[in-house]
Amino acid sequence: MPGRSSVSLAKSPLIRGTLLDQLLISTHIMEKPTSLSVVDATAIIRLLGEVAALESDLMTQKRSLLDGLSVLIQADSWAWATTCKFKADENPQSAGFLTGGFSPSQFAKFQEALEHPDTAMLNSSLTREFEKKPCHLTRLRDQMDVEQNFVKSAVHHIWIAAGVEQVIMSVRPAGERFLSTVAVYRRPGRIPFTLRESRIVHIVLSEVPWLHESILSSSIGTQVSRLTPRQRITLNLLLEGQTRKQISEHLELSPHTIDGYVKEVFRFFNVHSQPALIARFQNGDGGDIP
């Protein structure tokens, strides 16, 4: 890939003399619970090196990074998406999801929870912070939901059905119009993530700008922002490879209703089939090829 070496970061003298030193300085100087140990720093370097050494497509590299990160912090599931709208008091508008750890029914509930109005309320602290300081931010659930409204919200049972209770969310600008949004989750009943684990997530995601820059084209992003919430849910389930029957069952909507949503999504993106829709998001429309 242009701009980066295929040599393992773990073996790179440059990395060992910069990132690792930075991590170890944090360990020795900062007297806080969030300071990382030498073991944590070494594990981060190893993960970054393994991902950088992969000779594969971007989607595989992203999946390998998030799978490895989930092992480091003992997360149960994760999602990486392109977000084209991230404003206070509004739900983020995301598409092009890459996920791990969700069953098909859980992913359908996950999409439903993302579009629920109460999710915007629960994320408001982070969205307002990002509006004031549009830079890479990583926050725990309790740091976003400062008033502890999650368990009292109407969306709580939907998140639980999605297999999600604890979260670390990381947002990073990716170009002028988009954000790279990553979240890692723990299933209901597990202990909350710690500040240490949030720091690990932030550092790992800070070191892969070339992966964050792999985003949707501006034309696709504009179209995603015009879809209704139900259309966006249908879009993301189609991109996951779910059939119309599965989508109907998971969203508890009639096949006729789902057929209507699918037709509208196809019309928005000027395609005539699910494989063509998936290809559009994976390969674009060809406008970036001279």
N, C-alpha and C positions, 0 to 999 in steps of 0.2 A: 504493500500500500504506500502511495506517495507520502513522504513526510515522516515516515517512521521506519525504524530498522526492524528486520525480522529476527534480530538477535534477542535472546531472552533478556528482559529487563533485570532479572535477578543476577545475571552475569555481567551486566553492563557496568564498567567502572564509573561512568557518568552518573548513573542512577545510584550506585552504592555510595558515591561521594556527595550526593545532593539530597534526594528524597529520603534515603535511609538515615543520613545524618540529621535531617530535619525532624524525622520521627523520634530519633533518639534524644535530640535536644529537648523535645517536648517531654520525653520521659524523665529526664534528669533535672530539668529546671522547674517545670510546673508542679506545684504541690496541690493537685486537684485529683478527684476520682476519675476524671476523664483522661488523665495521662496514659499514654499507651506504653505497654511493656516492650522489651526487646522481642519477646515471642510474638506479640501482635505485629510489630513493625516488620519482622522477618516474614510472617505469614502474608502480609500485604504485598511485600516485594515479590514473594514467590507467585502469588496469584496474578499480579500484573505481568510478570515475566512469562508465565504460562500462556496468558491471553495474547500477549504481543507476539509470541512465537508461533501461534496458530496460523497455518496457511489455509485459510477458509474465508467464506463470505462474512460480511458484517453482521448478519443476523446470528450466525453461529458464534461469532466472537462475543456479541452482546449476551447471548444465552450462556456461554461459558463463564463470562464475567459474573453475571448475576447468580448463576448456580453456585459458583465458588464463593461469592460473597455471602450467600445464604448459609453455606456451611460454616463460614467464619463466625457469623453472629447468631447461628442457630435459628434462622427464619424458616417458616413453613412454605411461604409462597412469595411471589414478587410480580411486579408489572413495570414495563418500560414503555412509555408512549410519547408521541409527539403532541404537544399541546399548543393550540393556536389561539386560545383565549384564556387568560388567567387574571380575572378581575375580582375585586372584593365584592362580596354579596352575590356572586354569580358562580354557577358551577363551571369548572374548567371544561373546555371543549377539546377532547383528545381523540386521536385515532391512530391507526397503525400500531396497535398494541402487540407487544411481545410479552408473554407471560410464562410463569412456571409454578407448578404446585397446585393449580386449580383443576378440579374436575369440570366437565362441560356444564353441569348444572350450577356449580359454584361460580363459574365465570359469567354465566347469565345473570346471577344475582349480583355479582360484582358490578356489572355494567348498569344494572337497575339502581344500585346504591349510588353510583357515581352521578347519576342524573337526578337523584332525589333532592328537592330543595333544601332539606336539612343538612346535606353534605356541604353546601356552600357556606352555611352558618358555622359548621364545625371547622372549616378550613379558613375562615375569615381572618384569623390572626396572621396566618402565613401569607395569604393573598395581599393583605394590607401592608405587611412588612415588605413584601416583594415590590409592591408599587412604589414604596419609598426608597427601596434599595435593590434595584434590579440586578442582583448578582447571584452566584451560586449559594443557595441556602438549603440547609438540612435540619429538619426538626422532628422531634418525637411527638407522639399523639398528645401527651399532656402539655407540651409546649405550644401546640396549636389550639387545643381545646382547653384554654386556661380556666374556664368556668365549669369544667367537668360536665358538659351537657350531653356527651355521647350516650351514656346509658339511659338518659331521659328522652332522647330524641326519637322521632317517629321512624327514622332510618336505621335505628340500632338493630332491630330484628333482621333487616335485610343484610346488613354487614355480617351479622352472626351466621346467617344462612349461607353467605359467601365464604365462610370459614375464616373471617377476619375479625380480630379484636384489637390487637396492638399493631402499631405502624411506625415506621420511620419513613418520612417523605423528603425527597430531595428534588429541587427544581433548579434548572440552570438555563440561562439564555442560550439559544442556538440559532444565531442569525438575527435579523432584524424583527422577524414576525413570529418566531416560534420559541418554545421552550422544550427542553428535554426533561421529562418528568419521570422519576424513578421512585417506586415505593416498595418496601419490603414489609412482610406481614407475619404475625404469629396468630395461630388459631385460638379460638375461645378457650379460656381456662388456663392459658399459659401466662407466665410472669411478664410484666412489661419489659420492653427494651431498655437498656441503660444508656447513660451519656457516653460511656466508653464505646458501646456498639454503634451509636450514632456517629461518633467521631470516625470510626473505622469506615462506615458507609461513605461519609463525606470525603475522606482522604482518597479512598479507592476511586470514587466517581470523579474526583478532581483531576486524577492522573490519566484520564482517557478522553481528552477533548475530541480526538478523531472519531470516537464512537458517538459522542453527542451530536456531532455535525452531520451524521447520517440521518437526515430528516426528510419529511415529505416536501415535495415541491410546493412552491407558493400557490400554484393553481389548485392543487389538491387541498391545501390548507384552507383556501378561500371557500371551496365547496363544502368542506366539512363544517365550517362555521355557519353555513346556511341550512344545514339539516336540523330537523326537530329532534328533541331528545329521544323519541322512540326510533326515529330513523337512524340516529347515531348508534343506539344500542344494536339495532339490526345490522348496521354496517360492520360493527366490531365483531359481532357473532359470526357473520358471514366470513370475515377475514380469518377467524379462528377455524374455519372449515366446517362449522355446524350446518346441518341441513335445515330446510324450512320447517320440517316436522319437529326437529329438536328445538328450534327457536320458538315455535308455537307452544310446545310443552313447557319449556323453561320459563317463558314469559306469561304463560297461562292466558294466551290470546288465541283467537280462532285462526285456523289456517288461512281463511279468506283475508283476515286483517294483516297477517304476516306477508301474504302474497302482495298485498298493496304496498306495504313498506319496502319489500324487496324491489318491486317495479320502480318505485320512486328513487331508491338508491341507485339502481342501474341507470335510470335516466339522468340523475345528477352527474354520474361519472362516465356517461356515454359508453356503456358496455352492455352486453346482452347475456352474460352468464356469470356465475360465481367464479370460475377459473379466470375469466378475463378481468374481473374486479380485483382478485388477489394479485394477478400479474400487474395490474395498473399501480398498485401500492408497492409492489416489490421492485418493479422496473421503470415506473414512470410512464409518460406518454411518448418518450423518444425525443422530446424537445431539448434535452440537454446533450444530445449527440450531434456533433458537427456534421 
